[in-house]
Amino acid sequence: MCTRKILGLISVCKLPAHLAYLWSDSMPKKTKNPHAVALGRLGGLKGGKARTSKLTAEERRALARKAVLARWAKAKKKAQQKEQPPKP
């Protein structure tokens, strides 16, 4: 049984792909609620400052160290990829 849905109405198994594609293009696109977006942004702007104000100096230092190690690991991985010749 096919459980995957197209637009939540018709299962893929019952509708040919080319018809589903044409049908989905004619449907209106969903838009976000601007009020919900504004509220989410407000919380996001406050979140980082509120979190860091509650951390101790030792916790901030540990987070900073973890971030630096992650950046170094990423840079090291990128450098290793440049050194390797491309496979034919």
Secondary structure as GFF3:
##gff-version 3
##sequence-region A 1 88
A	DSSP	beta_strand	5	6	.	.	.	ID=ss1
A	DSSP	beta_strand	10	11	.	.	.	ID=ss2
A	DSSP	three_ten_helix	12	14	.	.	.	ID=ss3
A	DSSP	alpha_helix	17	26	.	.	.	ID=ss4
A	DSSP	alpha_helix	34	54	.	.	.	ID=ss5
A	DSSP	alpha_helix	57	83	.	.	.	ID=ss6
###
